[in-house]
Amino acid sequence: MNSISGIEYFEELLKYHYDIKDINSRYFKMRSLLENICKEQSEGVGIEFTSLFTRLNYVCKIKELSKGKTYQINTFRIHANKIIHSELKPTEEIYLQDLRAFCHVISHFYEVRIPDRLKSIL
């Protein structure tokens, strides 16, 4: 798996935000991106993960993400799953909360600042 930088992940989020008008489609892309990040962060650990939930929580623990931020990114994961299965219709407010949580995770995992272009959205 190719390792890319946190800045490149932020660029992906910006692309989704501006290029994809449908919030549900943004969530689909964002969930896939979160899964890729978690796979990258847990690569080579020799553990078999049964779901994004277990992989995400493992990565949050090894990266020493705070309990509050771990809760927020798991809330995003739950929202994304519900949206993908047509069980939740997201509002702009929910979307922005989830985007903010995702940005904080990328910032923490890759030790990079959230770009100003993204901060202005949040």
PyMOL commands that set and color helices and strands:
alter all, ss='L'
color gray80, all
select helices_A, chain A and resi 6-19+23-41+52-62+67-84+92-110+116-119
alter helices_A, ss='H'
color red, helices_A
deselect
rebuild
show_as cartoon
